[in-house]
Amino acid sequence: MWIGSTLAGIGGQLTVVTVMLHVFTLTQSTFAVSMIAVAGLVPMILAGLYGGMLADAFDRRRVALIAATVTFAATTLLAVLTWTGTETIWWLYGLSMTIAAANSVGMATRTAIVPRLIAREQLAAASALNGVAFGLTVMAGPALAGLLVALTGYGWTYTIDVVLMLAMFLGLWTLPSLVPEGEVVRPGLASLADGWRFLRRAGNIRMQFLCDILAMTFGQPLVLFPALGTVILGGGAFTTGILTAAVAVGTFGSSLLSGRVVQYRWHGRGIERAVQAYGLSIVLFGAVLLIGSFLSPATEKAPNVGLIVAACLALALSGACDNVSSIYRNTMMQAAVPDAMRGRLQGVFIIVVAGGPRVGALYAGTLATFTALWFPPLLGGFLVIGLVALLARRNPRFAAYDAADPVP
C-alpha cells in the first residue's frame, strides 16, 4: 500500500501543479488559481465526512478501491479533454473538485487501515515513513510538472498521472479484507452525530486540529508560486515546481532524520513547537519576497537565482517543521481513537489537513490581489506563531499528552 500510494502520489502532484499552471495560462490570474482550491473545498468536506462513515461501516479495502477508481476516471478525462483541445477553465475546476472529493475518501480510509496492519508502538515510525513518501511525491511531482509543461505541454503531464495511478490499485489489491472492529454504525446522521459527540469529548484531538488549521490557513503560500515565477523571482513554470519541491525536500530530510522525533513521548508539546517553528519559516519566506520587491524585476528568462535559493531554504524549513507536526498528529489520531471511530475521525482529520490549505489559498490569493505578493506570508507567519501560543496557554492538558498513555 505504501509503494502504491507513493507512486500514485507522484502522479497526483503532477496534476495538482499542472492544473494550477493551466488555469494561470488561461486566465493570468492568481485569484483564479486560488479558486481551484476553494471550488474543491465543499465537495472535499462532504466526501471526507461521508467517506469516514463508509470506512467505519464497510470493508475499508473495498472503500479505498472505489475511491481510487473515481480518481483514476477523473484524471483520465482530464487528459482526454486536454489532448483533444476541448478543456475549459470550468472543466478544470469540475474535475479538480471530483479528484479532491475522491482523494478525501481514499486518504481517510487508507489512514484508518494502518493501525490494523502494525503495532501501536510502530505508528510514529510509520508516520515518519509516510513523510518520506510525501517528500518523494512532492519533490518529484512538482519539479517534473514544471519541466514537462515547459517542454511538452499539459497533455503529457496528465497522461503520466493516469499511468502512475495504476500503482494505487496494485497496492490496495494486496490488502486483506478489513472490516471495522467494534460496534458498526451505518452511514447517516446517527453515525455523523456519534463521531461529533466523540470529538467534543476528545480535547487533545480538537487542539491538534486547531493548530493545523491555523498553520494551513495563514501559512500556506502555494497559490502564490505561479505568480512568483513570473514577477518577483522569475523562472516561470520551472520556478513554480522548484518552490513546491523545496517544501518536500524539508519533509523528506526530516523524515530520514526522524529517529529522535519518533522517540519523543510528549506529542502535544511537539505539535505546538513544530507549528510555531513552521510559522517562523513562513515569516522568513515573506521577508525574502519583500526584499525581492525592492530589486530589479526578474523575468522568466532572467530569474533571480539568489532569491530563489533563499526562498527554497525557508520553504524547506517549513516542510521539515510541518512534517514533525504531522508525525505527532497522525500518531495521536491512530493511537488515541478507537478503531470503530477511526474512519470518521480520519475523515475530519483529512478535511482539516486538506481543507486548511484551500482556505489558505483563498486568504493568500485574495490578500495578494489587493496588497502585494510578499504580504500574505509575512503577516500569516506572525499570526500562526501568536495564535498557537494563545491556544497552548488556554489548553495546558495538550502539552501533557503522553504517547505511552494515549488519551483523545
BAKOL-272951 format. One record per residue: x, y negated, z negated of N, C-alpha, C in turn. Coordinates in pm, whole numbers, padded with zeros to 5 digits, always signed. Layout:
N
XYZXYZXYZ/...
***
This chain:
408
+00083+00121+00000+00000+00000+00000+00086-00125+00000/+00196-00121-00076+00285-00238-00082+00348-00265+00055/+00396-00160+00121+00458-00177+00254+00355-00229+00355/+00236-00169+00355+00133-00213+00448+00091-00357+00424/+00075-00394+00295+00037-00532+00262+00145-00632+00303/+00271-00591+00288+00381-00680+00323+00386-00707+00473/+00376-00602+00553+00380-00619+00699+00258-00699+00747/+00141-00665+00695+00021-00740+00734+00028-00885+00685/+00092-00906+00569+00106-01041+00516+00192-01129+00605/+00297-01071+00665+00380-01147+00758+00296-01195+00876/+00214-01103+00930+00126-01142+01040+00025-01246+00998/-00029-01231+00877-00126-01329+00829-00067-01468+00817/+00058-01476+00772+00125-01607+00763+00151-01665+00901/+00180-01579+00998+00192-01628+01135+00066-01703+01176/-00048-01642+01146-00175-01702+01187-00207-01828+01107/-00180-01827+00976-00209-01944+00893-00137-02068+00948/-00008-02055+00971+00071-02169+01019+00034-02204+01163/+00009-02103+01245-00023-02129+01385-00156-02202+01399/-00255-02165+01319-00384-02235+01322-00365-02381+01281/-00283-02406+01179-00256-02544+01139-00194-02623+01254/-00094-02566+01318-00029-02633+01430-00125-02650+01547/-00208-02548+01570-00304-02551+01680-00403-02667+01662/-00458-02678+01539-00553-02785+01511-00486-02921+01520/-00363-02932+01471-00293-03060+01479-00266-03099+01624/-00236-03000+01709-00215-03026+01852-00344-03076+01917/-00457-03017+01880-00585-03055+01940-00635-03190+01891/-00602-03227+01765-00661-03347+01706-00562-03456+01670/-00432-03420+01650-00332-03514+01600-00375-03577+01468/-00443-03497+01383-00498-03550+01258-00461-03459+01141/-00393-03516+01040-00364-03441+00918-00494-03408+00843/-00590-03497+00850-00718-03471+00784-00787-03350+00846/-00782-03338+00978-00841-03221+01045-00772-03093+01002/-00640-03098+00982-00567-02981+00934-00613-02946+00793/-00630-03045+00709-00674-03019+00572-00814-02958+00569/-00898-02992+00668-01034-02940+00672-01039-02792+00705/-00932-02735+00760-00927-02589+00779-00940-02520+00644/-00864-02569+00549-00867-02511+00415-01001-02535+00347/-01054-02656+00363-01180-02690+00297-01295-02609+00355/-01295-02589+00487-01403-02516+00553-01412-02373+00504/-01298-02314+00470-01298-02176+00423-01324-02160+00276/-01338-02271+00204-01347-02263+00058-01476-02195+00011/-01592-02239+00061-01719-02182+00015-01732-02035+00054/-01706-01996+00182-01710-01852+00215-01613-01770+00130/-01496-01826+00102-01397-01754+00023-01445-01733-00121/-01508-01836-00178-01560-01826-00314-01670-01720-00322/-01766-01728-00228-01876-01631-00228-01826-01489-00205/-01732-01474-00110-01677-01341-00080-01596-01288-00197/-01519-01376-00264-01441-01332-00377-01529-01282-00490/-01636-01356-00520-01727-01315-00627-01798-01184-00592/-01852-01177-00470-01924-01056-00430-01828-00939-00410/-01710-00967-00355-01612-00862-00337-01567-00803-00468/-01553-00887-00570-01517-00837-00703-01625-00746-00758/-01752-00781-00735-01861-00693-00779-01859-00561-00704/-01830-00566-00574-01819-00442-00496-01707-00353-00549/-01595-00416-00584-01480-00340-00634-01508-00276-00769/-01603-00331-00845-01640-00273-00975-01755-00174-00964/-01810-00157-00844-01926-00069-00827-01900+00049-00734/-01804+00036-00641-01782+00139-00540-01635+00179-00534/-01608+00278-00452-01471+00324-00429-01387+00207-00377/-01285+00167-00454-01206+00049-00419-01126+00068-00291/-01086+00190-00263-01016+00218-00137-01105+00185-00018/-01231+00227-00024-01324+00202+00087-01353+00053+00103/-01372-00017-00008-01399-00162-00002-01281-00235+00064/-01158-00197+00024-01039-00261+00081-01027-00233+00231/-01062-00112+00274-01055-00077+00416-01156-00158+00499/-01276-00178+00446-01378-00257+00519-01332-00402+00531/-01277-00457+00424-01229-00596+00428-01117-00611+00530/-01025-00513+00536-00916-00518+00633-00968-00511+00776/-01075-00435+00797-01134-00423+00931-01190-00557+00979/-01257-00629+00889-01313-00761+00924-01200-00858+00959/-01094-00860+00880-00980-00947+00908-00918-00914+01043/-00902-00786+01070-00844-00742+01198-00929-00787+01316/-01061-00771+01305-01151-00810+01414-01148-00960+01439/-01148-01041+01332-01146-01187+01348-01016-01234+01410/-00904-01175+01370-00774-01213+01426-00765-01173+01573/-00819-01058+01607-00821-01014+01747-00900-01112+01833/-01017-01155+01784-01098-01251+01859-01024-01384+01876/-00952-01426+01773-00873-01549+01782-00770-01539+01893/-00704-01424+01904-00605-01404+02009-00670-01403+02147/-00784-01336+02159-00853-01327+02289-00898-01465+02335/-00956-01544+02247-01000-01678+02284-00884-01765+02329/-00771-01753+02260-00654-01834+02295-00598-01792+02431/-00587-01662+02454-00535-01615+02583-00625-01655+02699/-00756-01661+02676-00849-01698+02784-00871-01848+02795/-00807-01924+02706-00820-02069+02711-00955-02122+02671/-01032-02043+02594-01167-02085+02554-01175-02124+02407/-01060-02136+02341-01063-02172+02200-01099-02320+02183/-01171-02349+02079-01203-02487+02042-01172-02504+01894/-01175-02627+01848-01148-02651+01706-01253-02583+01619/-01377-02572+01670-01482-02508+01591-01461-02358+01581/-01410-02297+01688-01374-02155+01681-01260-02135+01580/-01163-02223+01582-01051-02212+01488-01100-02223+01344/-01190-02318+01320-01247-02331+01186-01326-02206+01147/-01415-02161+01237-01503-02049+01206-01428-01920+01179/-01330-01889+01263-01254-01765+01244-01162-01775+01122/-01111-01894+01093-01032-01912+00971-01118-01887+00848/-01244-01932+00853-01337-01907+00742-01362-01757+00725/-01381-01686+00836-01405-01542+00830-01286-01467+00772/-01166-01503+00819-01045-01438+00770-01025-01467+00621/-01051-01591+00580-01036-01627+00438-01131-01546+00351/-01255-01529+00397-01353-01453+00319-01313-01306+00308/-01274-01247+00420-01236-01105+00419-01110-01083+00334/-01014-01174+00345-00892-01162+00265-00922-01174+00116/-01020-01256+00083-01057-01274-00057-01108-01142-00116/-01191-01072-00040-01241-00941-00085-01126-00841-00094/-01043-00838+00010-00933-00742+00014-00832-00763-00097/-00796-00888-00123-00697-00917-00227-00749-00880-00365/-00876-00915-00393-00934-00881-00523-00935-00731-00544/-00970-00658-00440-00981-00512-00452-00844-00447-00467/-00748-00489-00385-00615-00428-00392-00547-00457-00526/-00566-00577-00579-00506-00610-00707-00568-00529-00821/-00700-00505-00812-00767-00423-00913-00724-00277-00906/-00671-00235-00791-00626-00097-00774-00495-00071-00849/-00406-00170-00853-00269-00150-00902-00262-00087-01041/-00340-00134-01141-00327-00073-01275-00369+00073-01279/-00440+00121-01177-00478+00261-01171-00365+00348-01117/-00264+00288-01058-00156+00363-00995-00030+00369-01079/-00014+00275-01174+00109+00270-01254+00076+00246-01401/+00175+00268-01490+00155+00247-01633+00155+00099-01668/+00095+00065-01785+00083-00076-01824+00217-00144-01839/+00317-00070-01890+00448-00131-01911+00520-00160-01779/+00467-00110-01669+00527-00137-01537+00458-00252-01463/+00352-00307-01521+00272-00407-01448+00352-00534-01419/+00432-00580-01515+00510-00702-01491+00612-00680-01380/+00676-00563-01379+00771-00532-01272+00700-00522-01138/+00578-00466-01138+00500-00458-01013+00464-00597-00963/+00431-00689-01055+00402-00826-01015+00525-00893-00955/+00642-00864-01013+00766-00917-00955+00791-00858-00817/+00759-00730-00799+00774-00667-00668+00680-00732-00566/+00560-00767-00610+00469-00840-00521+00525-00978-00487/+00602-01036-00580+00670-01163-00549+00772-01145-00439/+00841-01030-00440+00935-01000-00330+00859-00993-00198/+00744-00923-00199+00663-00910-00078+00614-01046-00030/+00564-01127-00125+00516-01259-00087+00629-01345-00030/+00745-01336-00095+00860-01412-00045+00897-01371+00096/+00898-01240+00122+00929-01192+00257+00827-01241+00358/+00698-01232+00323+00594-01271+00419+00598-01420+00450/+00616-01502+00345+00612-01646+00367+00744-01699+00422/+00854-01628+00396+00981-01667+00460+00978-01635+00609/+00938-01513+00641+00942-01468+00780+00828-01527+00862/+00705-01524+00806+00588-01564+00883+00590-01707+00934/+00602-01808+00847+00601-01947+00895+00719-01980+00987/+00838-01930+00953+00954-01958+01039+00933-01899+01178/+00882-01775+01183+00853-01713+01312+00742-01787+01385/+00642-01834+01309+00532-01907+01372+00582-02034+01439/+00663-02112+01366+00716-02234+01425+00800-02205+01548/+00883-02100+01542+00969-02064+01654+00887-02014+01773/+00789-01925+01745+00710-01869+01854+00622-01973+01922/+00562-02061+01841+00478-02166+01901+00563-02256+01989/+00683-02289+01941+00770-02377+02019+00817-02311+02149/+00840-02178+02146+00898-02111+02261+00795-02045+02352/+00686-01992+02296+00593-01913+02377+00449-01962+02375/+00411-02043+02276+00272-02087+02266+00195-02010+02160/+00065-02035+02152-00016-01982+02043-00060-01838+02065/-00085-01799+02187-00140-01667+02214-00055-01554+02163/+00076-01560+02189+00165-01454+02145+00170-01444+01993/+00164-01557+01925+00171-01556+01778+00051-01484+01719/-00069-01515+01768-00188-01446+01721-00182-01297+01754/-00130-01264+01871-00124-01124+01913-00032-01042+01823/+00080-01099+01784+00172-01028+01694+00104-01001+01560/+00024-01095+01513-00050-01073+01388-00144-00954+01403/-00210-00943+01516-00301-00830+01541-00226-00697+01528/-00107-00691+01585-00027-00568+01579+00016-00538+01435/+00063-00640+01364+00110-00619+01227-00004-00580+01132/-00126-00626+01162-00240-00592+01077-00266-00441+01072/-00222-00368+01173-00242-00223+01175-00174-00156+01055/-00064-00216+01006+00008-00157+00892-00079-00156+00767/-00171-00251+00754-00258-00255+00638-00342-00128+00629/-00391-00081+00743-00474+00040+00742-00393+00161+00701/-00268+00168+00747-00182+00280+00710-00163+00285+00559/-00136+00169+00498-00116+00164+00354-00240+00205+00277/-00357+00158+00319-00480+00188+00246-00526+00332+00266/-00503+00388+00386-00546+00525+00412-00472+00625+00323/-00352+00590+00278-00274+00685+00197-00322+00690+00052/-00409+00599+00011-00454+00597-00128-00559+00705-00155/-00570+00750-00280-00680+00840-00316-00809+00761-00336/-00919+00831-00356-01044+00764-00393-01026+00700-00530/-01073+00576-00546-01053+00502-00671-01185+00441-00717/-01266+00523-00780-01394+00478-00835-01367+00409-00969/-01432+00296-00998-01408+00226-01125-01437+00313-01246/-01357+00293-01351-01376+00366-01477-01466+00287-01570/-01544+00357-01651-01632+00290-01746-01770+00268-01687/-01847+00180-01753-01984+00155-01710-01986+00076-01578/-02056+00130-01480-02064+00067-01348-02191-00016-01340/-02176-00142-01299-02289-00232-01280-02300-00263-01132/-02416-00237-01074-02435-00258-00931-02423-00406-00896/-02376-00439-00774-02363-00580-00735-02495-00654-00743/-02489-00774-00793-02609-00856-00808-02591-00957-00919/-02698-01027-00952-02689-01132-01053-02652-01077-01190/-02700-00957-01222-02667-00898-01353-02518-00870-01364/-02460-00819-01255-02317-00792-01255-02237-00921-01267/-02280-01024-01193-02211-01153-01199-02221-01215-01337/-02340-01209-01396-02359-01265-01530-02276-01190-01633/-02265-01058-01617-02183-00978-01708-02037-01022-01702/-01987-01048-01581-01850-01094-01564-01827-01231-01625/-01922-01322-01605-01906-01456-01661-01913-01455-01814/-01997-01366-01869-02002-01355-02016-01868-01310-02071/-01805-01215-02002-01673-01170-02045-01572-01284-02037/-01577-01362-01928-01482-01471-01910-01499-01578-02017/-01622-01601-02060-01646-01700-02166-01578-01660-02296/-01567-01529-02320-01501-01481-02442-01349-01470-02425/-01302-01474-02301-01159-01450-02272-01085-01583-02261/-01049-01640-02375-00987-01772-02375-00851-01775-02306/-00772-01670-02320-00640-01669-02256-00651-01662-02104/-00746-01584-02055-00766-01574-01909-00814-01708-01855/-00906-01773-01925-00954-01905-01881-00841-02006-01875/-00755-02004-01974-00645-02100-01981-00550-02083-01863/-00516-01960-01827-00426-01940-01714-00492-01983-01584/-00625-01965-01574-00697-02015-01456-00682-02167-01445/-00703-02236-01557-00697-02382-01555-00556-02432-01518/-00453-02368-01573-00316-02409-01540-00290-02395-01390/-00335-02285-01332-00310-02262-01191-00391-02358-01104/-00516-02386-01142-00598-02481-01066-00531-02618-01063/-00479-02662-01177-00412-02792-01182-00290-02795-01091/-00210-02687-01097-00088-02683-01016-00120-02684-00867/-00219-02606-00828-00250-02594-00685-00330-02713-00632/-00408-02777-00718-00487-02892-00672-00398-03015-00652/-00312-03043-00747-00232-03166-00740-00089-03144-00693/-00046-03019-00682+00094-02994-00646+00111-02905-00525/+00019-02912-00429+00026-02826-00311+00036-02912-00185/+00157-02938-00134+00174-03031-00021+00175-02965+00117/+00131-02838+00127+00141-02763+00252+00075-02835+00370/-00039-02897+00345-00113-02961+00453-00036-03077+00516/+00062-03131+00445+00140-03244+00495+00251-03202+00590/+00286-03073+00592+00404-03028+00665+00401-03058+00816/+00288-03034+00886+00288-03066+01030+00319-03213+01058/+00264-03303+00976+00290-03445+00997+00435-03481+00962/+00490-03416+00859+00629-03444+00821+00725-03405+00932/+00693-03298+01006+00776-03259+01118+00768-03354+01235/+00669-03442+01232+00652-03539+01341+00710-03676+01304/+00699-03716+01176+00739-03852+01138+00860-03856+01044/+00841-03842+00913+00948-03870+00818+01070-03780+00837/+01048-03648+00850+01160-03555+00858+01200-03523+01002/+01105-03520+01094+01134-03483+01232+01150-03333+01248/+01171-03291+01371+01193-03149+01398+01071-03074+01445/+00951-03136+01439+00831-03076+01494+00789-02947+01426/+00739-02852+01506+00683-02727+01455+00788-02646+01379/+00914-02654+01422+01017-02575+01356+01037-02622+01212/+01032-02754+01189+01044-02807+01053+00926-02762+00967/+00806-02757+01025+00689-02708+00952+00714-02567+00902/+00766-02482+00988+00796-02346+00947+00904-02337+00843/+01009-02418+00857+01120-02416+00762+01076-02462+00623/+00996-02566+00617+00947-02615+00488+00863-02509+00417/+00774-02444+00492+00690-02341+00432+00775-02223+00387/+00874-02188+00468+00962-02076+00433+01046-02107+00309/+01078-02235+00287+01160-02272+00171+01091-02234+00041/+00959-02250+00036+00883-02209-00083+00903-02060-00107/+00896-01984+00001+00910-01838-00010+01050-01796-00048/+01151-01873-00007+01289-01842-00047+01300-01846-00199/+01240-01949-00260+01240-01958-00406+01165-01843-00470/+01051-01808-00411+00972-01695-00461+01053-01565-00453/+01113-01542-00339+01188-01419-00315+01308-01411-00409/+01384-01520-00420+01502-01520-00505+01468-01499-00651/+01363-01565-00699+01326-01550-00840+01273-01410-00868/+01213-01344-00768+01167-01206-00786+01285-01110-00796/+01386-01130-00712+01503-01043-00717+01578-01057-00850/+01570-01175-00910+01642-01201-01035+01548-01205-01155/+01440-01127-01148+01332-01140-01246+01344-01044-01364/+01458-00978-01381+01471-00881-01489+01439-00939-01625/+01500-01051-01660+01474-01114-01791+01332-01173-01796/+01284-01221-01684+01148-01275-01680+01048-01166-01715/+01065-01047-01657+00974-00936-01682+00978-00892-01828/+01094-00901-01892+01110-00856-02030+01053-00955-02133/+01027-01079-02093+00978-01182-02184+00833-01150-02223/+00804-01143-02352+00674-01098-02400+00569-01208-02406/+00611-01331-02425+00516-01439-02454+00467-01500-02321/+00374-01431-02259+00333-01468-02123+00259-01601-02116/+00181-01634-02218+00112-01763-02218+00210-01879-02219/+00309-01870-02306+00412-01973-02312+00492-01979-02182/+00515-01863-02122+00588-01859-01995+00511-01927-01883/+00379-01907-01880+00296-01973-01778+00301-02124-01795/+00284-02170-01919+00285-02314-01946+00415-02379-01898/+00528-02321-01934+00657-02382-01899+00682-02372-01749/+00645-02261-01687+00668-02244-01543+00585-02342-01462/+00460-02366-01503+00375-02459-01428+00425-02602-01443/+00473-02639-01561+00528-02773-01577+00656-02791-01496/+00739-02687-01489+00858-02694-01404+00818-02704-01257/+00709-02639-01221+00656-02650-01084+00619-02795-01054/+00550-02859-01148+00513-03000-01129+00634-03087-01109/+00742-03061-01184+00865-03140-01169+00925-03122-01029/+00921-03001-00977+00977-02976-00843+00898-03050-00736/+00766-03061-00755+00684-03134-00658+00713-03285-00667/+00739-03334-00788+00781-03475-00802+00910-03498-00723/+01005-03406-00731+01131-03419-00657+01106-03419-00507/+01015-03334-00461+00980-03331-00318+00922-03465-00274/+00830-03520-00354+00773-03650-00321+00878-03759-00319/+00976-03751-00410+01083-03851-00413+01168-03845-00286/+01194-03723-00237+01269-03709-00110+01194-03777+00004/+01063-03756+00009+00983-03818+00116+00980-03970+00101/+00975-04017-00024+00977-04162-00048+01107-04223+00005/+01219-04158-00023+01348-04207+00029+01347-04207+00181/+01292-04102+00240+01288-04092+00386+01204-04200+00451/+01102-04248+00378+01015-04351+00435+01087-04484+00453/+01201-04503+00383+01278-04627+00396+01389-04615+00502/+01411-04495+00554+01516-04473+00653+01461-04486+00794/+01549-04478+00891+01506-04484+01031+01416-04365+01062/+01307-04386+01137+01214-04277+01166+01283-04161+01239/+01256-04039+01194+01307-03921+01262+01210-03880+01372/+01255-03800+01466+01172-03755+01577+01184-03603+01589/+01106-03546+01678+01110-03402+01698+01248-03357+01748/+01310-03438+01833+01440-03401+01888+01557-03455+01807/+01529-03545+01713+01635-03601+01629+01591-03597+01483/+01587-03477+01422+01542-03465+01283+01645-03518+01185/+01599-03556+01067+01688-03598+00959+01727-03472+00880/+01839-03412+00913+01879-03284+00856+01900-03293+00705/+01961-03402+00659+01986-03418+00516+01858-03418+00435/+01758-03492+00483+01630-03497+00413+01561-03361+00416/+01571-03291+00529+01508-03159+00539+01569-03063+00438/+01702-03067+00424+01769-02980+00327+01724-03013+00185/+01719-03142+00151+01678-03184+00018+01533-03143-00010/+01447-03162+00089+01306-03122+00074+01294-02972+00053/+01373-02895+00128+01370-02749+00116+01417-02703-00022/+01517-02769-00079+01564-02733-00213+01455-02756-00317/+01386-02870-00307+01278-02898-00401+01164-02797-00385/+01132-02762-00261+01025-02665-00238+01065-02525-00281/+01193-02489-00265+01240-02358-00312+01226-02349-00464/+01258-02458-00534+01240-02461-00679+01093-02444-00715/+01004-02507-00639+00861-02492-00667+00816-02348-00647/+00868-02282-00543+00833-02143-00520+00880-02052-00632/+01000-02078-00683+01053-01997-00794+00968-02015-00919/+00934-02138-00952+00854-02165-01071+00714-02105-01059/+00652-02120-00942+00520-02065-00921+00522-01912-00931/+00629-01851-00884+00638-01705-00890+00651-01655-01033/+00728-01724-01115+00739-01685-01257+00602-01694-01323/+00532-01803-01298+00397-01816-01350+00307-01704-01298/+00320-01670-01170+00237-01567-01108+00261-01429-01170/+00387-01398-01200+00419-01269-01263+00344-01256-01396/+00348-01360-01476+00281-01355-01606+00129-01356-01591/+00078-01435-01497-00067-01441-01478-00122-01307-01428/-00057-01247-01330-00103-01118-01278-00099-01011-01386/+00010-01008-01461+00024-00906-01565-00083-00923-01672/-00108-01046-01712-00212-01073-01811-00348-01026-01761/-00380-01056-01634-00507-01014-01577-00521-00863-01574/-00416-00794-01535-00425-00649-01517-00417-00573-01649/-00349-00628-01750-00332-00559-01877-00444-00589-01976/-00493-00712-01976-00589-00754-02080-00735-00731-02041/-00763-00712-01913-00900-00696-01866-00931-00547-01847/-01043-00495-01901-01076-00354-01884-01108-00320-01738/-01088-00191-01701-01100-00150-01561-01238-00179-01503/-01342-00157-01579-01478-00176-01528-01508-00322-01498/-01429-00415-01553-01448-00558-01533-01341-00617-01441/-01243-00536-01404-01124-00588-01338-01153-00645-01199/-01241-00582-01123-01271-00632-00989-01334-00770-00992/-01433-00788-01081-01499-00919-01090-01404-01028-01137/-01321-00997-01236-01225-01098-01282-01117-01124-01178/-01077-01019-01103-00982-01041-00995-01044-01126-00885/-01175-01110-00862-01243-01196-00765-01235-01342-00804/-01261-01370-00932-01248-01508-00982-01104-01553-00973/-01011-01463-01007-00868-01495-01003-00824-01532-00861/-00870-01456-00761-00836-01485-00622-00895-01618-00579/-01016-01647-00626-01077-01776-00594-00990-01890-00647/-00941-01873-00770-00855-01975-00830-00725-01988-00750/-00661-01873-00722-00532-01874-00653-00544-01928-00511/-00649-01885-00440-00664-01927-00300-00747-02055-00287/-00840-02076-00380-00925-02195-00371-00854-02321-00415/-00766-02308-00515-00692-02425-00563-00615-02494-00452/-00536-02420-00371-00464-02484-00261-00555-02552-00159/-00677-02498-00141-00769-02560-00046-00822-02693-00098/-00853-02697-00227-00889-02826-00287-00768-02919-00284/-00649-02861-00307-00527-02940-00299-00502-02995-00161/-00540-02917-00058-00525-02965+00079-00613-03087+00103/-00734-03083+00048-00824-03200+00062-00766-03320-00012/-00715-03296-00134-00655-03405-00212-00537-03467-00136/-00443-03383-00090-00323-03434-00024-00356-03497+00111/-00441-03430+00189-00474-03481+00321-00548-03614+00316/-00645-03622+00225-00723-03746+00213-00638-03860+00158/-00562-03833+00052-00481-03938-00009-00372-03986+00086/-00312-03893+00161-00209-03931+00257-00266-04015+00370/-00392-03988+00407-00456-04065+00513-00472-04212+00474/-00499-04238+00347-00525-04375+00301-00403-04441+00237/-00298-04363+00209-00180-04423+00148-00057-04392+00233/+00025-04295+00189+00146-04256+00262+00172-04109+00236/+00250-04045+00320+00275-03902+00308+00348-03865+00179/+00428-03957+00125+00504-03925+00004+00421-03940-00123/+00308-04012-00118+00236-04045-00240+00165-03926-00305/+00093-03838-00230+00024-03726-00296+00115-03634-00377/+00231-03588-00324+00314-03501-00407+00377-03573-00527/+00414-03700-00510+00476-03772-00620+00378-03790-00736/+00258-03838-00703+00156-03854-00806+00111-03719-00861/+00089-03622-00771+00037-03492-00812+00129-03418-00907/+00260-03424-00882+00355-03357-00971+00348-03409-01113/+00340-03542-01127+00329-03601-01260+00197-03560-01328/+00089-03552-01249-00039-03510-01306-00033-03366-01357/+00032-03278-01282+00045-03139-01325+00118-03131-01460/+00230-03199-01470+00309-03195-01594+00227-03245-01713/+00163-03358-01696+00089-03418-01807-00036-03341-01846/-00114-03296-01749-00240-03227-01779-00217-03089-01840/-00115-03017-01794-00084-02886-01853-00036-02903-01998/+00043-03005-02024+00087-03032-02162-00034-03059-02252/-00131-03134-02199-00252-03164-02277-00332-03038-02304/-00350-02954-02204-00424-02829-02221-00356-02738-02322/-00223-02726-02313-00149-02639-02405-00163-02686-02549/-00166-02815-02568-00180-02869-02703-00317-02838-02762/-00418-02831-02675-00555-02803-02720-00584-02654-02732/-00493-02568-02682-00515-02423-02684-00392-02352-02739/-00363-02362-02868-00241-02304-02925-00238-02151-02916/-00356-02084-02910-00358-01938-02901-00295-01888-02772/-00298-01969-02669-00243-01928-02541-00092-01907-02551/-00022-01995-02620+00123-01983-02636+00160-01860-02718/+00065-01812-02800+00092-01695-02886+00058-01563-02817/+00013-01565-02692-00024-01441-02622+00098-01349-02613/+00081-01223-02658+00188-01125-02662+00157-01011-02567/+00245-00985-02468+00221-00879-02372+00217-00742-02436/+00279-00726-02554+00275-00598-02624+00139-00570-02686/+00058-00675-02702-00077-00662-02757-00170-00752-02676/-00202-00712-02551-00278-00799-02461-00420-00824-02507/-00452-00951-02529-00586-00991-02569-00638-01092-02467/-00753-01062-02403-00802-01154-02297-00845-01289-02350/
***
